[in-house]
Amino acid sequence: MEYPGTKAITDDVLNIPTHIDRALLSAVLLIASMYSTMCDAREWYAKPSASLRGFYDDNLLMRRSEQGKFEVYGGTFSAGSKFGMRSETADVGVTAQAIINRYDAPTNIDNENYHFKLESSFNVTERNQFTLNGRYFIDNNIGTQFEETGLTQFLVERTTWAVQPNWTYRLSETESLILDYSHEEIDYEQNNTNFLNSYNTDSVSLNYTNQWTERLQWFALASYLRFETPRNKSVTRSQIDDPFFEVIDDTLRLFLNEAGAFEVETESLSDMYSIQTGFNYAHSETWTSNFMIGGRWTESESFQSSLFNFDNPDLSPRVFFPPTLQKDSGLGYLISVGTNKQFERSSIGASFFQDVRPTSQGQLMQFTGITLTGDHKITEHLKFALNASATQQTTAGGDEQNTRFDRDFISVEPKLSWRIDRQMTLAGGYRYRWQEFSRDIQARESNSVYLQLNYNWDPFTTSRY
């Protein structure tokens, strides 16, 4: 039996050269631009690492019982290394990692992920510093989409590339001006089970910081974000196992025994302008706090249409969302408050936030939530850690009505780690996840236990004087 979540068989071999060509071209251009700096490197280094993880999850894909919820036993092997060079004026590092996931599941969700990252900084003059960061990922939506959208129903390949230049200018010993730019493109594989939206973002910000006192730093920030999803058409078979289709009317349910496919077409464009201010404060050497508040103005345009094509030629296609273009705008606020306290053997932190993020749902979404973190060193080698968060997700536009993607979700993860020696660490833990969509008929939850072994080799270094 083929399950709805099964990945469609595609000719992946034909796609590999495209991925390699883009990554190779970016690497060649980057190395060429940094050649003179790299020739003057005083130190070259490599930091390899590997990990092996085994786990059990009673609902990895966060489905309801009637959607075909199933248990999963799985294993993950990852290996990679950071390669880099340092000089008196530059630090350049490139990280490459391969992640192999295998599952004992009734549907084929095995996958391989590849991550490439660049981190570089250059002290151009005494007052000018330039950084250039970038990433190129080939991964999937199963392990990466939960926090962003909660949609993990299908195995869909995702390609991400981003570039982030940054310029910092020291106005004085206590004042700095920071200019940031970021461009990101996320592209999803198109098949008959995918309705996730590929999207592009461009953002620019100007940040002024002032170290008023030894303990107090004040900052003011102005930023602009453009979020765009290109015209996308997706086709999904008639299994109604996703919150996207929870909004269908009762008339459609009369036809659910008829085979067919949903055809959904979407496109969107959003602009967000924001102004923020805040401070970082050190109460003592072991206690720090931060606060930020700001306002935003969001303008959005979205196109959407949807119909159901019956396989039965005697039935005409049924339109559920006729082609429409909606415009929306609205004011909102941004806030972030956090504190962290270090003790002799423990640490604890808490934060509250409200921000806006691009999502593969084709909309800018507002996230409001709290996070709690803590750890305690039980012995010299044994440590306990706890991470917990609760978040509410709503549309960032001016429309106050709930959308099909509005949701609440909770995550709690206690963990024990044992440091065997300088290179090797063994960790085990439990993870609980819960989420509920505003237009869903019931909440979904997941319980998982895991055991993970990490090995970090000592850095390999070569110095030249």
N, C-alpha and C positions, 0 to 999 in steps of 0.2 A: 504493500500500500504506500502510495506517495503522499506525504503530509504537505500541507500548505507552506510550511516553513522550509521545505527542502530547496536548496539552491539549484537553480536551473543550470544544466550543463552547458558551458560556453567554451569557446575556443580560446582559453587563457593564453595559450602559447603565442598567439598572434598579438596579444596585448603587451607581452613582456618587453619586446623591443621598444615600444613607445615609451614605457616607463623608464627603461634604461637610458634611452636617448635623451630624455628631458633631464634626468638626474646627472648624466654624464656631461651634457652641455653646461648645466649650471656649475658643476664642479670645475670644469675647465676654465670657464670665465672667472670664477672666484679665485682659483689658484693663480691665474695669470695676473689678476689685479693685485695680488698680494705677494708676487714673486720676489720683489726687492726686499720686502720685510722678512720673508721666510729665509732668504739667503743670509740675513744677518742674525738668525736665531741663535741664542746662546744655549737653549735646551730643547731637546725633542723628547717626547714622552708618550707612553701607551699605558692605558689602564683597562685591561680586559676583565670581564666578569661573566658569570653564568648562574642560572637558577633553575631549579626543578620543583614543580608544584603539582600536588595531587589534591583533588577536592571532590566533594559530593554536594549537589545542589538539588533541592526538591522542586525547584521551579525556575530554572536558569533563564528562560525566555519570558518570565513574568506573565504567564497566561492564566485565564480562568479555567476551571475544570471542564466546562463545555467547549472550550477552545482547543482541547487536546493537551492539557497540562501534563507534563511528564518529568520524571526524575532523571538526573544526569550524573554519571561518574566521569571525571575527566582528568586530563593531565596537560601541563604546559611546560615546555622547555624553551628557555630564552638564553641567548648568548650574544655578546657584543663587546665592543671596546671603544674607548675614547682615545683618539690620536690627536696630538697637538704639539705646538711649539711655543716657547716663550722667549722674549728678548727684553731689553730695557724699556722698550716703548710699545710692545705688542704682546698679545696673548690670543692665540687662535687654536680652537679645538673643534674636531669633527667626531661625532658619535655615530656608530653604525650598530644596529641591533636587529636580530631576527627572532621572531616569536612564533613557535609552533604549538597549535592547540589541537588536541585530539579528545573526542568525546565518545562515550558509550551511550548512545541515544537512539531513539526510534526514527530519528530524522537526521540526514547528513548535514552536520554543522561544523565539520572539521575545517580548519582554515590556517593560513600562514600570514603573518604580518611582518612588515619590514619598515624600520624607522631610521631616518637619517637626520641628524641635527648639526647645525653650525652655531658656534658661539665664538665671537671675536671682539676684541677691544683694542683700540689704538690711541695712545697719548700723542696727539698731533703736536701740541705745544703745551706749555705749563698750564694754560687755562682751558685748552680745548681737548675734549675726549670724544672719540667716535666709536660707536659699537655697531656691529652688523650681525644679526642673528637670523637664522632661517631653519626651515624644516621641510622634509619631504617624506610623507607617510603613505604606505599602502596597507590598509587594514580593513576592518569590517565593522558593521553596526552593532554586533552582539555585545561586545564588551565596552563600547565607547559611547553608546547613545542613551544609556539609562539616565544619567544625570541631566543630559541636555533635553531629552524628549520623553523618556520612558518607553519608547517604541523599540522593542527588541524582537519582534515577531519573526523577521525574515533575515536570512544570511545575505547581506548585500555588500559587495566590495566598495570601499571608499578610498579615493585618492585625494590627498591633501598636500598642498605646497604653500609656503608662506615666506615672506621676506620682511624683516623688521630693522630698518636703520634707525639709529638714535644719535643725536648730537647734544653734548653737554658743554655749556660755557660757564666758567666760574667768573661771576661779576666781581666778587671780592672773596675774602676768606670765609665769609658767612653766607654769601648769596650765590645762587646758581640759577641758570636758565636752561631748561631741558626741552628739546624738540623731538617728538616721536612720530614715526610714520609706520603703518603696517598695511600690507596687502596680503590677503589670503583667498585661496580658491579651493573649494571642496566640491568634488565631483563624485556622484554615486553611479554605480553600475545600473543600467536600465534593463529590467527584465519584467516578466509578467507578475511578479509578486512585490514590486517596489513602488511605493508612492512617496518616498523621501525626496526632498528637493535639493538639488545641487545649488550652491550659492557662492557669491563673491562678496568680500567686504574690503572697504578701504577706510582707514581711520587716521586722523592726525590730531595731535594734542600739543599744547604749549604749557609748560609747568614752571612756575616760579617758586623757589624754596628759599627760606631764610632761617638760619640757625640763630634764633633770638637769644637764647641762653645756652649754657652747656647742656641743659636737660630738655629744652623746648625747641622744636623745629616746626615752623609754620609754612604752609604751601597754599598756592592758588592755581587752579587748572582750568583751561578752556579746551574743549575738544569737539570734533565733528566725526560722525560715523555714517557711511553709506552702506546699505545692505541691499543686495540685489539677487533675485532668483530668476534665471532665464526661463523662457517659456518651456514648460515641461508637460509631456503627455504620458500618463501611466495607465496600464491596463491590469486589472486584478480580477481573478476568477470569483465566482459568486459565493465562496465561503465567507460568511460574515463573522470574522474572528478578530476584529480590530476596532479600537475606539473611533477610528475615522468613519466607520460605517454605522456607528451607534445612532447617528442623527437621521437615518432614513425613516420615512413615514410608514404608517401602518399599511398603506396600500401596497407598498413594495413587498411586504411580507407574504402577500398572497401569491407572489411569483417566485418565492424562494426555491420551490421545487423544480422550477425551470432552470436549465443550465444557461449560462451566459457569462458576461464579463462587464465589470465597471470600467468605464473610460473617463479618466479625470484629467483635466487640463488646467494648469495654474501658472501664474506669473506674478511677481511682486517687486516693489521698489520702496525702500524706506530711507529717510534721512533723519538723523538725530543730532541736535545741538545741545551741549551741556556746559554748565559752569559749576565748579566745585571748589570748596575750600576746606581746610582742616589742619590738624596738627598731630605730631608724634611727641609723646612725653615720656621721659624716663624718671619714674618715681624714685628708683634706686638702681643699683647695678644689676639687680635680679628681678625688677618689676617694671614693665613697660606698658603703655597704653596708646591707642590711636583713635582718632575721630575724624570723620569726613562727612560733609553734607553738601548737597548741590541740587540744582534744578535742571530739568531737561525739557526740550520741545521736540516732539516727534511728528513727522509727516509721512503718511503711508499711502500707497496705491496698490491694489491687488485685483487680479483678474482670476475668475474661476468659472468653470463649467463642468458638468457631470451628467453622464447618461449611462443607461444600462442596455447593452446589446444582447438580445436573446439569441441563442443558437437556433431556436425554432424559427424558421423563416416566416411562419404565419403570424408571428408577434412582432410588432413594430418596436423600435428602440424607445425606451421610456426616459424622458428628461427629468432629472431631479434638481439640478442647479443650472438654469439657462445661463448663457454667457453674460457675465456681469462685470463691471468695473467699479470698484468701490474705493472711495477716497476717505481718509480718516486723519485726524490730527488731534493732539492733546498735550497737556502739560503733565509733568510728573516730577517726582523728587528722587534723589539718590542719597543713600546714607550708608555709612559703615562705621561700626563701633567695635573695638576689640581690646582685649587686655591679656597679658601673659605674665605668669609669675613662676620663677625658678626657686626651688627649694634645694636643700643639700642633696637629696636623693630622688626628688620628684619634680614635676612641672605640671602646670595646669593652664589652659587657655580657653577663652570664650569669645565669641564674636556674633554680632547681629549685622545683617546687610540687606540692602535692596538695590539691585542693579539691573541693567538691561543687557541681554546677550542675543546674538544671532543664533538661529536654530534651523535645522533641516525641515521643520514644519512649514517653512516659507514665510515666517513672521519673526519680527523682533519680539521677544518674550521678556516679561519682567519677573525676576526671581527675588523673593523675599524669604529670608530664613535665618536660622541660628545654627552655629556649630560649637561643639564642645570637644576639646582634646585634653588628654592627660597621659602621663606615664609615671611609673614608679620603678626604681631600681631595687629589686628584691635582694639580690646578691650581686657580687662582682660580675657574674656572667648571666644572670637571669633578670629579665625586665618585663613588666606588664604595661600594656598601652591600651587606651580606649579612644575611639573616634566615633562621634555621633553627630547627626545633622537632621534637621527638619526644614523643608523648603516648600513654599507655595509658588506655583507658576501660573501667571496670567498674561494676557495679551498686553503689549506695551502701548497700544493705540488709545484713542480717546473713548472707544466704545466700551461701556461698562458691563455689557452683557457677556455671559460666559461663552467661551468658544469650546470646540470639541477637544482642544489640546490643553485647556486649563486643568491643573492637577495639583495634588498634594503628595509629597513623598517623604519617607523617613528611612534613615540608614543608621544602623548601630553595629559597631565592630570592635569587640574586645580581642586582644592578641597577647600571646606569650612568646618571647623570643629568648633563645639561649645562645650566647656567643661561645662557640666551641673553642675557637682560637682567633688569631688576628685576622685570618682570611675567611673563616667559615662561620655561618650563623644558621641555626635551625629555628623556624618560627611556626606556630600553629595558632589557629584562631577560629572564630565563629562570626558569621555576618548575617544580619537580618535586614531585609528590605521590604518596604510596604509602599504602595501607591494607589491612588484613586483618582480617576478622571472625573471632571464635573458632569459629564454626560454618560458616564459608565454605569452599568447596573450593579456592579459589585467591585469591591477592592481586590487587589492582587497582592500576594506576599510571597516571599522566598526566604528559605533558611539554608545556609551553606556552612560547611566546615572544611578546613583545608590544612595542609601541612606543606611547608616550603623550605627548601634548602638553598642558601645563597653562598656563592664563593666569589670572593674578590681577590684577584692576584695583586701582589705588591706592584706598584708602578715600575715599568721599565723606562729608564731615563738614559739619555746620552747628552753630555755637556760638551760645548765647544767654546774655547776662549781665544 
